[in-house]
Every structure is written in C-alpha cells, then in structure tokens.
C-alpha cells in the first residue's frame, strides 16, 4: 500500500518527547524522539461509499507505525453514516481490525450518526461491534460499554522522569440527566488521575459560550 494523496488531510499527530512507552496491554519500546497520536474524524462517508479509503488509512497507520512512532489511534465518532446498516459497521470494524494486526491501541466513541434516537439515545449496533473486549480500555462508563472510556500510558522522558498520560473518549451530547452522570464519571476519573496529563476526545463538546455543557464542565 502506498500513501494516497488524501492521507495528509485525514490525520492529526500530536508530537511529544519520550524515551519509552509502556501500555498496559501493548508494551512499546521507542527510541528517544517524538511519538504520534492519530485522529480519525467522521468516517461515515468511508463506511458508506468509500470503504477502500478507510482501509488505506489504517494500512498507512500500520506501515508508518515505526517511522512516525504511532502509539495510539482515536476515532472521533460518526463511525457510520446509517446506524441501522450492518454492512457499514462491518466495514468500520474491518478497517480498524487492521490496527489490531499491528498491535496499535485504539479507541472509538459514538457520534450522532452512530445512535438510535427513539424516546432516548441507544447504541445497539455500536455496542455490538465495538465492545469493551475489543477496545480494552482501562475504564469505561456505563460499565461494560465503550460509550465513554479512557486509556492510560506512561512515558519516560529524556531527563529520566516518568510522565503519565490519560486519553479519554466522551460520547456525543448525552441525554439529560445522563449528561450529569457522564460528567460526574469524567470528573471522578480526572480526579483519581490528577497527576496525569489528560487528552480528551469527543464528537462535539459544544461551543465556547457559557452553558455549553461538556466544554464548560470539563474546564471547571
């Protein structure tokens, strides 16, 4: 697989300095240089109409894992275009399974395209295709799901000190009163790991205006 022309516009890398990285389930040893985290936003058009692009993206991540020191991948919601289309979920699962093959830890979170709204918010197919057993988070809410989850990792920096990171995924705009429960869970996790540097992903956090629930509550 060669690098397609669309790839530079489709991923985000967050470089940091480190000597080595150890994941709970995926130990990684890396020389003292930058590492990268890849973000895959809004893959719904790929799973519906351009599945080869999604496959190429995850193949590229695997092929460039060593060169770019890619240590984690975060899919940012809207995994599929139509929640009730199993073929779209299977396409997403197939593309992300590639990351399993090269032992790159990854997380997903539900966006508005991934939910069923029928007197409430439901994630029937999301839960079926992306269970805890597949994503292996260090913790999640509600328990037994990956609607909201976090992964922990520790970096040994060039000065010999350990730097701890927490990567948290939050679902798209939980229904009230669920929003309070999700924020309470997030606050509890961030308090428990207050010495960790937190990186938070979500499909939509609201704007910067007062009253934007997720943005406002995370900031406080």
N, CA, C and O of each residue as an XYZ file, in Angstrom:
880
protein
N       0.838     -1.187      0.000
C       0.000      0.000      0.000
C       0.879      1.245      0.000
O       1.747      1.388      0.862
N       0.668      2.132     -0.941
C       1.371      3.401     -0.968
C       0.523      4.471     -0.315
O      -0.677      4.279     -0.122
N       1.131      5.597      0.027
C       0.430      6.671      0.714
C      -0.451      7.435     -0.254
O       0.074      8.113     -1.137
N      -1.794      7.355     -0.124
C      -2.682      8.081     -1.019
C      -2.604      9.584     -0.765
O      -2.206     10.012      0.319
N      -2.983     10.387     -1.764
C      -2.866     11.839     -1.664
C      -3.770     12.426     -0.594
O      -3.496     13.513     -0.086
N      -4.870     11.709     -0.232
C      -5.800     12.278      0.748
C      -5.307     12.151      2.175
O      -5.816     12.845      3.056
N      -4.340     11.294      2.435
C      -3.953     10.984      3.807
C      -3.512     12.216      4.606
O      -3.923     12.330      5.761
N      -2.703     13.149      4.076
C      -2.272     14.256      4.929
C      -3.419     15.070      5.503
O      -3.244     15.692      6.552
N      -4.585     15.096      4.865
C      -5.715     15.863      5.357
C      -6.567     15.062      6.328
O      -7.527     15.608      6.871
N      -6.267     13.814      6.567
C      -7.167     12.945      7.293
C      -6.645     12.518      8.652
O      -7.322     11.774      9.362
N      -5.438     12.979      9.037
C      -4.999     12.558     10.354
C      -4.282     13.694     11.060
O      -3.793     14.633     10.432
N      -4.233     13.586     12.373
C      -3.640     14.599     13.214
C      -2.601     13.920     14.080
O      -2.883     12.889     14.690
N      -1.400     14.482     14.146
C      -0.384     13.917     15.019
C      -0.063     14.925     16.105
O       0.040     16.123     15.844
N       0.096     14.433     17.326
C       0.450     15.264     18.451
C       1.841     14.831     18.921
O       1.949     13.856     19.664
N       2.912     15.526     18.511
C       4.264     15.070     18.834
C       4.682     15.446     20.250
O       4.371     16.540     20.722
N       5.386     14.545     20.928
C       5.928     14.804     22.253
C       7.247     14.055     22.384
O       7.510     13.126     21.620
N       8.076     14.447     23.340
C       9.361     13.801     23.539
C       9.229     12.658     24.531
O       8.454     12.747     25.483
N       9.982     11.580     24.314
C       9.930     10.436     25.214
C      11.112      9.529     24.934
O      11.799      9.670     23.923
N      11.337      8.600     25.843
C      12.327      7.551     25.653
C      11.673      6.214     25.411
O      12.056      5.479     24.501
N      10.684      5.897     26.228
C       9.999      4.629     26.048
C       8.555      4.780     26.501
O       8.225      5.653     27.304
N       7.698      3.905     25.965
C       6.289      3.944     26.306
C       5.842      2.540     26.656
O       6.207      1.584     25.971
N       5.054      2.401     27.719
C       4.535      1.092     28.096
C       3.033      1.176     28.275
O       2.555      1.861     29.178
N       2.275      0.484     27.422
C       0.822      0.383     27.554
C       0.497     -0.839     28.406
O       1.242     -1.819     28.389
N      -0.604     -0.792     29.148
C      -0.960     -1.953     29.971
C      -1.025     -3.251     29.170
O      -0.534     -4.279     29.637
N      -1.617     -3.229     27.983
C      -1.796     -4.457     27.212
C      -0.849     -4.552     26.024
O      -0.706     -5.621     25.431
N      -0.190     -3.429     25.665
C       0.650     -3.413     24.473
C       1.966     -2.717     24.795
O       2.109     -1.535     24.481
N       2.942     -3.404     25.414
C       4.222     -2.753     25.703
C       4.885     -2.273     24.420
O       4.922     -2.996     23.425
N       5.410     -1.045     24.449
C       6.069     -0.476     23.283
C       7.383      0.135     23.739
O       7.412      0.890     24.711
N       8.473     -0.184     23.045
C       9.764      0.422     23.321
C      10.145      1.285     22.126
O      10.199      0.808     20.993
N      10.408      2.562     22.392
C      10.654      3.501     21.309
C      11.878      4.326     21.642
O      12.054      4.699     22.802
N      12.752      4.637     20.656
C      13.927      5.464     20.930
C      13.531      6.888     21.308
O      12.376      7.283     21.155
N      14.512      7.661     21.809
C      14.232      8.988     22.318
C      13.941     10.015     21.241
O      14.809     10.819     20.900
N      12.753      9.999     20.712
C      12.326     11.006     19.757
C      10.814     11.168     19.856
O      10.198     10.628     20.775
N      10.216     11.891     18.941
C       8.795     12.183     19.032
C       7.933     10.941     18.855
O       8.327      9.973     18.204
N       6.733     10.996     19.461
C       5.730      9.988     19.141
C       4.506     10.685     18.574
O       4.371     11.904     18.678
N       3.609      9.901     17.970
C       2.429     10.457     17.314
C       1.162      9.779     17.784
O       1.153      8.581     18.069
N       0.094     10.549     17.864
C      -1.254     10.047     18.078
C      -2.061     10.411     16.840
O      -2.023     11.556     16.390
N      -2.788      9.452     16.289
C      -3.553      9.683     15.067
C      -5.033      9.825     15.400
O      -5.578      9.027     16.163
N      -5.681     10.829     14.837
C      -7.120     11.018     14.992
C      -7.813     10.753     13.663
O      -7.387     11.255     12.623
N      -8.892      9.957     13.700
C      -9.685      9.640     12.507
C     -11.090     10.209     12.698
O     -11.930      9.557     13.318
N     -11.361     11.399     12.185
C     -12.680     12.006     12.390
C     -13.706     11.575     11.353
O     -13.370     11.398     10.182
N     -14.949     11.406     11.773
C     -16.107     11.288     10.876
C     -15.860     10.362      9.684
O     -15.732     10.806      8.543
N     -15.800      9.103      9.973
C     -15.519      8.124      8.915
C     -16.787      7.636      8.212
O     -16.731      6.685      7.432
N     -17.940      8.282      8.481
C     -19.207      7.749      7.987
C     -19.277      7.664      6.463
O     -19.846      6.709      5.936
N     -18.721      8.627      5.748
C     -18.758      8.564      4.284
C     -17.910      7.413      3.749
O     -18.234      6.816      2.722
N     -16.829      7.110      4.452
C     -15.978      5.992      4.028
C     -16.704      4.665      4.201
O     -16.690      3.826      3.301
N     -17.339      4.473      5.358
C     -18.009      3.191      5.590
C     -19.217      3.020      4.681
O     -19.613      1.891      4.390
N     -19.813      4.126      4.226
C     -20.982      4.035      3.356
C     -20.610      3.899      1.886
O     -21.217      3.107      1.165
N     -19.606      4.674      1.429
C     -19.362      4.741     -0.014
C     -17.907      4.548     -0.443
O     -17.646      4.230     -1.603
N     -16.960      4.735      0.473
C     -15.543      4.688      0.080
C     -14.752      3.845      1.076
O     -13.814      4.328      1.709
N     -15.139      2.595      1.201
C     -14.519      1.742      2.225
C     -13.032      1.529      1.979
O     -12.265      1.327      2.920
N     -12.628      1.574      0.714
C     -11.215      1.393      0.405
C     -10.365      2.504      1.021
O      -9.213      2.270      1.387
N     -10.929      3.720      1.138
C     -10.181      4.822      1.743
C      -9.921      4.552      3.223
O      -8.812      4.762      3.715
N     -10.954      4.083      3.928
C     -10.794      3.760      5.353
C      -9.755      2.652      5.524
O      -8.913      2.724      6.419
N      -9.811      1.646      4.684
C      -8.831      0.566      4.747
C      -7.421      1.096      4.484
O      -6.474      0.689      5.156
N      -7.273      1.999      3.514
C      -5.965      2.563      3.204
C      -5.433      3.393      4.372
O      -4.235      3.374      4.656
N      -6.320      4.117      5.045
C      -5.883      4.918      6.186
C      -5.275      4.049      7.276
O      -4.191      4.345      7.779
N      -5.971      2.977      7.641
C      -5.451      2.144      8.728
C      -4.238      1.331      8.283
O      -3.351      1.048      9.089
N      -4.193      0.955      7.002
C      -2.981      0.307      6.490
C      -1.804      1.265      6.568
O      -0.702      0.876      6.956
N      -2.041      2.532      6.196
C      -0.965      3.530      6.263
C      -0.464      3.691      7.691
O       0.742      3.785      7.922
N      -1.401      3.724      8.662
C      -1.002      3.855     10.057
C      -0.077      2.708     10.456
O       0.946      2.928     11.106
N      -0.433      1.498     10.071
C       0.411      0.340     10.398
C       1.766      0.410      9.704
O       2.801      0.139     10.313
N       1.752      0.775      8.432
C       3.002      0.816      7.676
C       3.940      1.903      8.185
O       5.160      1.768      8.092
N       3.373      2.983      8.723
C       4.190      4.109      9.203
C       4.351      4.091     10.720
O       4.852      5.052     11.304
N       3.932      3.011     11.352
C       3.971      2.927     12.809
C       5.371      3.200     13.364
O       5.527      3.991     14.294
N       6.363      2.560     12.807
C       7.725      2.725     13.311
C       8.310      4.077     12.922
O       8.921      4.751     13.751
N       8.127      4.473     11.675
C       8.709      5.726     11.196
C       8.161      6.931     11.948
O       8.911      7.842     12.300
N       6.837      6.935     12.197
C       6.189      8.063     12.860
C       6.008      7.840     14.362
O       5.500      8.714     15.065
N       6.421      6.675     14.850
C       6.224      6.318     16.257
C       4.768      6.526     16.683
O       4.479      7.247     17.639
N       3.868      5.881     15.954
C       2.436      6.000     16.223
C       2.073      5.062     17.368
O       2.246      3.848     17.268
N       1.571      5.633     18.446
C       1.318      4.857     19.649
C      -0.155      4.694     19.983
O      -0.513      3.834     20.788
N      -1.017      5.508     19.376
C      -2.438      5.420     19.711
C      -3.248      6.037     18.579
O      -2.806      6.983     17.927
N      -4.453      5.485     18.352
C      -5.355      5.995     17.324
C      -6.704      6.270     17.976
O      -7.225      5.432     18.712
N      -7.269      7.444     17.704
C      -8.574      7.819     18.244
C      -9.531      8.111     17.102
O      -9.313      9.037     16.321
N     -10.607      7.307     17.007
C     -11.672      7.584     16.050
C     -12.671      8.491     16.759
O     -13.084      8.192     17.879
N     -13.071      9.605     16.120
C     -13.770     10.675     16.822
C     -15.284     10.676     16.655
O     -15.919     11.719     16.804
N     -15.868      9.527     16.348
C     -17.322      9.449     16.250
C     -17.834      9.606     14.836
O     -17.073      9.911     13.918
N     -19.159      9.392     14.661
C     -19.748      9.236     13.327
C     -18.977      8.165     12.564
O     -18.440      8.394     11.480
N     -18.950      7.000     13.174
C     -18.251      5.858     12.580
C     -18.946      5.446     11.294
O     -18.289      5.148     10.297
N     -20.277      5.427     11.315
C     -21.073      5.009     10.153
C     -22.000      6.147      9.742
O     -22.214      7.099     10.492
N     -22.547      6.025      8.527
C     -23.498      7.025      8.032
C     -24.915      6.709      8.495
O     -25.655      7.610      8.889
N     -25.300      5.421      8.450
C     -26.622      4.988      8.895
C     -26.463      3.931      9.984
O     -25.883      2.869      9.759
N     -26.985      4.239     11.160
C     -26.815      3.326     12.290
C     -27.402      1.950     12.026
O     -26.908      0.961     12.567
N     -28.444      1.859     11.208
C     -29.143      0.586     11.003
C     -28.570     -0.246      9.859
O     -29.191     -1.223      9.440
N     -27.403      0.123      9.352
C     -26.785     -0.595      8.242
C     -25.602     -1.423      8.759
O     -24.517     -0.897      9.003
N     -25.840     -2.732      8.920
C     -24.770     -3.586      9.447
C     -23.553     -3.631      8.536
O     -22.429     -3.783      9.012
N     -23.768     -3.498      7.219
C     -22.615     -3.545      6.324
C     -21.662     -2.369      6.575
O     -20.454     -2.502      6.382
N     -22.196     -1.231      7.000
C     -21.329     -0.105      7.318
C     -20.543     -0.357      8.603
O     -19.364     -0.012      8.688
N     -21.185     -0.953      9.594
C     -20.484     -1.307     10.826
C     -19.392     -2.341     10.563
O     -18.299     -2.267     11.124
N     -19.710     -3.314      9.692
C     -18.702     -4.326      9.367
C     -17.513     -3.702      8.643
O     -16.370     -4.106      8.855
N     -17.784     -2.717      7.788
C     -16.694     -2.036      7.079
C     -15.786     -1.301      8.065
O     -14.562     -1.341      7.938
N     -16.389     -0.634      9.044
C     -15.601      0.074     10.057
C     -14.797     -0.903     10.896
O     -13.618     -0.679     11.172
N     -15.439     -1.980     11.295
C     -14.764     -2.996     12.105
C     -13.584     -3.594     11.343
O     -12.512     -3.800     11.912
N     -13.782     -3.870     10.059
C     -12.714     -4.437      9.240
C     -11.525     -3.489      9.143
O     -10.377     -3.908      9.290
N     -11.801     -2.211      8.896
C     -10.709     -1.239      8.776
C      -9.938     -1.101     10.084
O      -8.707     -1.064     10.078
N     -10.652     -1.025     11.203
C      -9.990     -0.837     12.487
C      -9.330     -2.115     12.988
O      -8.397     -2.054     13.789
N      -9.800     -3.274     12.528
C      -9.137     -4.534     12.879
C      -7.700     -4.562     12.385
O      -6.860     -5.270     12.941
N      -7.419     -3.797     11.345
C      -6.044     -3.709     10.839
C      -5.104     -3.227     11.934
O      -3.963     -3.681     12.019
N      -5.579     -2.310     12.773
C      -4.739     -1.800     13.860
C      -4.431     -2.888     14.879
O      -3.359     -2.897     15.485
N      -5.382     -3.811     15.066
C      -5.135     -4.955     15.951
C      -3.990     -5.803     15.419
O      -3.156     -6.293     16.180
N      -3.963     -5.968     14.104
C      -2.947     -6.817     13.487
C      -1.540     -6.287     13.717
O      -0.590     -7.067     13.797
N      -1.393     -4.967     13.826
C      -0.057     -4.420     14.079
C       0.076     -3.899     15.510
O       0.995     -3.139     15.817
N      -0.845     -4.311     16.380
C      -0.770     -4.053     17.825
C      -0.705     -2.573     18.169
O       0.061     -2.163     19.041
N      -1.512     -1.771     17.479
C      -1.631     -0.358     17.826
C      -2.914     -0.173     18.636
O      -3.995     -0.441     18.110
N      -2.843      0.273     19.887
C      -4.058      0.514     20.679
C      -4.900      1.614     20.041
O      -4.364      2.577     19.492
N      -6.215      1.465     20.115
C      -7.091      2.478     19.539
C      -8.373      2.571     20.357
O      -8.701      1.677     21.138
N      -9.090      3.673     20.159
C     -10.379      3.879     20.819
C     -11.353      4.476     19.820
O     -10.951      5.152     18.873
N     -12.625      4.222     20.037
C     -13.688      4.864     19.259
C     -14.677      5.463     20.253
O     -14.646      5.153     21.444
N     -15.546      6.317     19.749
C     -16.610      6.882     20.578
C     -17.816      7.119     19.681
O     -17.649      7.332     18.480
N     -19.021      7.088     20.229
C     -20.216      7.257     19.401
C     -20.507      8.716     19.072
O     -20.483      9.581     19.948
N     -20.786      8.979     17.775
C     -21.258     10.282     17.338
C     -22.753     10.218     17.067
O     -23.385      9.193     17.323
N     -23.319     11.290     16.558
C     -24.768     11.325     16.342
C     -25.221     10.358     15.254
O     -26.361      9.894     15.295
N     -24.366     10.039     14.283
C     -24.741      9.074     13.253
C     -24.747      7.643     13.786
O     -25.291      6.741     13.148
N     -24.145      7.437     14.951
C     -23.992      6.087     15.491
C     -25.074      5.726     16.507
O     -25.043      4.641     17.087
N     -26.022      6.624     16.721
C     -27.022      6.406     17.766
C     -28.419      6.233     17.177
O     -28.709      6.683     16.068
N     -29.268      5.573     17.948
C     -30.698      5.453     17.644
C     -31.428      6.381     18.594
O     -31.284      6.258     19.810
N     -32.204      7.302     18.064
C     -32.969      8.219     18.913
C     -34.439      7.855     18.797
O     -35.071      8.105     17.771
N     -34.982      7.260     19.858
C     -36.370      6.809     19.870
C     -36.873      6.899     21.305
O     -37.000      5.893     22.002
N     -37.157      8.131     21.729
C     -37.532      8.347     23.121
C     -36.333      8.288     24.048
O     -36.490      8.218     25.267
N     -35.157      8.317     23.489
C     -33.906      8.228     24.241
C     -32.784      7.920     23.276
O     -33.015      7.764     22.077
N     -31.588      7.833     23.782
C     -30.433      7.544     22.940
C     -29.979      6.112     23.174
O     -29.778      5.696     24.315
N     -29.816      5.354     22.085
C     -29.425      3.959     22.195
C     -28.280      3.678     21.227
O     -28.178      4.280     20.158
N     -27.428      2.748     21.634
C     -26.249      2.415     20.824
C     -26.201      0.909     20.562
O     -25.204      0.254     20.865
N     -27.272      0.369     20.003
C     -27.381     -1.078     19.849
C     -26.229     -1.652     19.024
O     -25.502     -2.524     19.501
N     -26.059     -1.178     17.810
C     -25.031     -1.732     16.941
C     -23.637     -1.284     17.358
O     -22.679     -2.044     17.216
N     -23.511     -0.095     17.858
C     -22.214      0.354     18.384
C     -21.722     -0.618     19.450
O     -20.567     -1.044     19.426
N     -22.606     -0.967     20.389
C     -22.222     -1.892     21.460
C     -21.861     -3.271     20.914
O     -20.981     -3.948     21.445
N     -22.540     -3.675     19.860
C     -22.277     -4.987     19.280
C     -20.926     -5.037     18.586
O     -20.196     -6.018     18.726
N     -20.587     -4.007     17.851
C     -19.374     -4.029     17.032
C     -18.134     -3.500     17.742
O     -17.013     -3.820     17.345
N     -18.320     -2.688     18.794
C     -17.162     -2.129     19.499
C     -17.321     -2.286     21.005
O     -17.476     -1.300     21.726
N     -17.283     -3.529     21.476
C     -17.442     -3.799     22.907
C     -16.139     -3.553     23.669
O     -15.086     -3.311     23.078
N     -16.243     -3.621     24.975
C     -15.073     -3.460     25.838
C     -13.995     -4.487     25.496
O     -12.806     -4.167     25.511
N     -14.399     -5.702     25.193
C     -13.430     -6.769     24.901
C     -12.572     -6.454     23.684
O     -11.448     -6.947     23.580
N     -13.080     -5.639     22.760
C     -12.310     -5.291     21.566
C     -11.380     -4.105     21.815
O     -10.246     -4.100     21.337
N     -11.851     -3.100     22.559
C     -11.086     -1.859     22.718
C     -10.192     -1.845     23.953
O      -9.242     -1.065     24.024
N     -10.491     -2.698     24.921
C      -9.646     -2.877     26.110
C      -9.299     -1.570     26.828
O      -8.121     -1.295     27.058
N     -10.289     -0.770     27.182
C      -9.977      0.463     27.934
C      -9.573      0.141     29.368
O      -9.821     -0.961     29.858
N      -8.954      1.100     30.031
C      -8.632      0.940     31.449
C      -9.839      1.224     32.330
O      -9.840      0.873     33.510
N     -10.856      1.849     31.775
C     -12.102      2.096     32.481
C     -13.123      2.655     31.520
O     -12.762      3.218     30.486
N     -14.419      2.503     31.851
C     -15.454      2.986     30.939
C     -16.741      3.273     31.699
O     -16.924      2.833     32.834
N     -17.641      4.030     31.041
C     -18.957      4.349     31.594
C     -19.967      4.452     30.450
O     -19.631      5.029     29.416
N     -21.180      3.925     30.581
C     -21.590      2.992     31.644
C     -20.714      1.729     31.650
O     -20.166      1.336     30.620
N     -20.597      1.125     32.789
C     -19.747     -0.053     32.928
C     -20.139     -1.118     31.906
O     -21.322     -1.407     31.725
N     -19.152     -1.691     31.247
C     -19.416     -2.722     30.257
C     -19.653     -2.191     28.857
O     -19.935     -2.967     27.944
N     -19.543     -0.866     28.664
C     -19.679     -0.268     27.338
C     -18.436      0.571     27.041
O     -17.600      0.797     27.916
N     -18.331      1.025     25.799
C     -17.248      1.946     25.437
C     -17.815      3.294     24.996
O     -17.190      4.003     24.207
N     -19.004      3.650     25.506
C     -19.582      4.958     25.179
C     -18.666      6.083     25.674
O     -18.472      7.089     24.992
N     -18.117      5.895     26.854
C     -17.140      6.807     27.451
C     -16.037      5.930     28.040
O     -16.328      4.973     28.756
N     -14.804      6.239     27.753
C     -13.734      5.346     28.190
C     -12.430      6.115     28.335
O     -12.320      7.271     27.925
N     -11.444      5.448     28.928
C     -10.119      6.063     28.998
C      -9.033      4.988     28.946
O      -9.237      3.840     29.340
N      -7.873      5.407     28.445
C      -6.676      4.575     28.400
C      -5.545      5.335     29.097
O      -5.469      6.561     29.014
N      -4.682      4.610     29.774
C      -3.559      5.195     30.489
C      -2.242      4.770     29.848
O      -2.100      3.634     29.394
N      -1.283      5.690     29.814
C       0.062      5.290     29.422
C       1.088      6.183     30.092
O       0.781      7.303     30.500
N       2.303      5.683     30.203
C       3.378      6.365     30.907
C       4.585      6.491     29.993
O       4.951      5.549     29.290
N       5.195      7.664     30.014
C       6.341      7.954     29.158
C       7.541      8.251     30.040
O       7.438      9.013     31.000
N       8.678      7.651     29.716
C       9.930      8.010     30.363
C      10.606      9.086     29.538
O      11.006      8.824     28.404
N      10.748     10.312     30.084
C      11.282     11.411     29.267
C      12.809     11.430     29.282
O      13.452     10.598     29.923
N      13.372     12.401     28.561
C      14.828     12.429     28.375
C      15.581     12.731     29.668
O      16.791     12.519     29.746
N      14.864     13.228     30.693
C      15.507     13.522     31.963
C      15.380     12.376     32.959
O      15.841     12.478     34.096
N      14.754     11.290     32.529
C      14.633     10.130     33.391
C      13.415     10.124     34.272
O      13.267      9.235     35.110
N      12.520     11.111     34.105
C      11.290     11.155     34.893
C      10.144     10.513     34.116
O      10.104     10.569     32.887
N       9.217      9.906     34.845
C       8.043      9.318     34.211
C       6.964     10.381     34.034
O       6.673     11.139     34.959
N       6.377     10.431     32.849
C       5.277     11.352     32.555
C       4.052     10.515     32.242
O       4.094      9.662     31.355
N       2.957     10.748     32.963
C       1.750      9.948     32.824
C       0.718     10.677     31.960
O       0.530     11.888     32.075
N       0.058      9.910     31.096
C      -0.983     10.458     30.239
C      -2.266      9.643     30.371
O      -2.235      8.425     30.547
N      -3.395     10.347     30.281
C      -4.721      9.739     30.276
C      -5.423     10.198     29.003
O      -5.584     11.395     28.766
N      -5.837      9.233     28.192
C      -6.557      9.551     26.961
C      -8.015      9.168     27.163
O      -8.343      7.989     27.294
N      -8.896     10.180     27.189
C     -10.317      9.958     27.490
C     -11.179     10.199     26.261
O     -10.952     11.145     25.508
N     -12.178      9.329     26.062
C     -13.161      9.466     24.984
C     -14.542      9.701     25.602
O     -14.964      8.950     26.481
N     -15.248     10.743     25.145
C     -16.584     11.063     25.657
C     -17.603     11.013     24.531
O     -17.350     11.516     23.436
N     -18.753     10.410     24.797
C     -19.794     10.256     23.785
C     -20.378     11.598     23.362
O     -20.191     12.614     24.033
N     -21.091     11.583     22.235
C     -21.729     12.775     21.702
C     -22.944     13.186     22.539
O     -23.898     12.419     22.661
N     -22.914     14.370     23.106
C     -24.031     15.012     23.801
C     -24.988     14.027     24.490
O     -26.082     13.784     23.980
N     -24.604     13.469     25.615
C     -25.504     12.551     26.337
C     -26.831     13.228     26.691
O     -26.880     14.434     26.932
N     -27.899     12.436     26.717
C     -29.207     12.970     27.087
C     -29.217     13.407     28.551
O     -28.571     12.783     29.392
N     -29.945     14.473     28.852
C     -30.189     14.824     30.259
C     -31.152     13.786     30.840
O     -32.110     13.432     30.154
N     -30.956     13.273     32.071
C     -29.908     13.653     33.024
C     -28.611     12.878     32.849
O     -27.721     12.976     33.694
N     -28.484     12.106     31.765
C     -27.263     11.316     31.572
C     -26.025     12.181     31.485
O     -24.934     11.744     31.851
N     -26.181     13.417     30.999
C     -25.032     14.304     30.881
C     -24.370     14.516     32.231
O     -23.143     14.563     32.318
N     -25.164     14.645     33.282
C     -24.593     14.840     34.621
C     -23.834     13.599     35.079
O     -22.767     13.701     35.685
N     -24.394     12.427     34.785
C     -23.736     11.186     35.185
C     -22.414     11.010     34.441
O     -21.419     10.586     35.030
N     -22.402     11.336     33.147
C     -21.166     11.219     32.361
C     -20.118     12.201     32.875
O     -18.949     11.844     33.021
N     -20.537     13.440     33.149
C     -19.592     14.435     33.646
C     -19.082     14.070     35.041
O     -17.916     14.305     35.357
N     -19.950     13.501     35.869
C     -19.510     13.049     37.189
C     -18.465     11.943     37.049
O     -17.466     11.921     37.769
N     -18.713     11.021     36.107
C     -17.745      9.948     35.870
C     -16.420     10.517     35.379
O     -15.359     10.138     35.874
N     -16.477     11.427     34.405
C     -15.259     12.031     33.871
C     -14.502     12.773     34.964
O     -13.278     12.679     35.055
N     -15.240     13.514     35.797
C     -14.606     14.258     36.886
C     -13.932     13.310     37.871
O     -12.834     13.581     38.357
N     -14.606     12.188     38.160
C     -14.036     11.217     39.089
C     -12.737     10.625     38.538
O     -11.757     10.477     39.268
N     -12.738     10.287     37.246
C     -11.533      9.725     36.628
C     -10.403     10.745     36.637
O      -9.272     10.418     36.996
N     -10.707     11.990     36.239
C      -9.679     13.025     36.180
C      -9.152     13.365     37.575
O      -7.984     13.720     37.731
N     -10.017     13.255     38.587
C      -9.575     13.481     39.962
C      -8.677     12.342     40.434
O      -7.642     12.570     41.060
N      -9.087     11.117     40.124
C      -8.282      9.945     40.508
C      -6.889     10.010     39.890
O      -5.894      9.677     40.534
N      -6.836     10.440     38.645
C      -5.554     10.510     37.932
C      -5.136     11.964     37.745
O      -4.750     12.375     36.651
N      -5.217     12.734     38.824
C      -4.940     14.172     38.747
C      -3.488     14.483     38.406
O      -3.183     15.596     37.977
N      -2.584     13.515     38.591
C      -1.180     13.742     38.249
C      -0.892     13.398     36.784
O       0.235     13.558     36.315
N      -1.912     12.926     36.068
C      -1.754     12.588     34.647
C      -2.105     13.795     33.772
O      -2.948     14.617     34.132
N      -1.449     13.880     32.632
C      -1.822     14.846     31.606
C      -2.987     14.248     30.821
O      -2.867     13.154     30.271
N      -4.109     14.956     30.767
C      -5.309     14.419     30.133
C      -5.462     14.925     28.706
O      -5.292     16.112     28.428
N      -5.787     13.998     27.802
C      -6.116     14.299     26.407
C      -7.535     13.787     26.197
O      -7.789     12.592     26.356
N      -8.457     14.667     25.846
C      -9.876     14.305     25.771
C     -10.375     14.413     24.342
O     -10.173     15.431     23.680
N     -11.034     13.347     23.865
C     -11.652     13.329     22.541
C     -13.164     13.235     22.698
O     -13.661     12.538     23.583
N     -13.890     13.936     21.838
C     -15.334     13.779     21.777
C     -15.790     14.197     20.388
O     -15.051     14.858     19.658
N     -17.002     13.815     20.027
C     -17.503     14.162     18.698
C     -17.948     15.616     18.637
O     -17.804     16.274     17.606
N     -18.491     16.117     19.747
C     -18.916     17.509     19.814
C     -18.995     17.911     21.273
O     -19.745     17.319     22.050
N     -18.223     18.914     21.640
C     -18.169     19.319     23.039
C     -18.972     20.569     23.316
O     -19.008     21.020     24.461
N     -19.620     21.151     22.318
C     -20.292     22.425     22.488
C     -19.337     23.562     22.174
O     -18.147     23.342     21.950
N     -19.863     24.773     22.158
C     -19.038     25.935     21.846
C     -18.359     26.511     23.066
O     -18.361     25.905     24.138
N     -17.774     27.693     22.899
C     -17.089     28.363     23.995
C     -18.030     29.244     24.813
O     -17.611     29.833     25.810
N     -19.302     29.342     24.403
C     -20.245     30.209     25.101
C     -20.642     29.600     26.445
O     -20.614     28.381     26.609
N     -21.015     30.454     27.410
C     -21.496     29.931     28.708
C     -22.677     28.985     28.499
O     -23.557     29.233     27.675
N     -22.674     27.900     29.264
C     -23.768     26.943     29.173
C     -23.505     25.794     28.214
O     -24.311     24.867     28.130
N     -22.383     25.838     27.484
C     -22.013     24.717     26.622
C     -21.533     23.594     27.520
O     -20.408     23.630     28.019
N     -22.376     22.597     27.729
C     -22.242     21.703     28.877
C     -20.903     20.998     28.988
O     -20.220     21.149     30.001
N     -20.507     20.234     27.981
C     -19.286     19.454     28.115
C     -18.090     20.373     28.230
O     -17.243     20.184     29.103
N     -18.008     21.385     27.344
C     -16.875     22.319     27.388
C     -16.789     22.992     28.748
O     -15.719     23.024     29.355
N     -17.898     23.527     29.231
C     -17.901     24.257     30.496
C     -17.540     23.351     31.658
O     -16.732     23.732     32.505
N     -18.121     22.157     31.719
C     -17.897     21.300     32.879
C     -16.509     20.711     32.896
O     -15.926     20.541     33.967
N     -15.959     20.390     31.724
C     -14.592     19.869     31.696
C     -13.620     20.956     32.138
O     -12.659     20.672     32.852
N     -13.858     22.188     31.724
C     -12.956     23.281     32.094
C     -12.982     23.563     33.585
O     -11.983     24.008     34.150
N     -14.110     23.309     34.227
C     -14.191     23.580     35.657
C     -13.810     22.372     36.483
O     -13.826     22.434     37.712
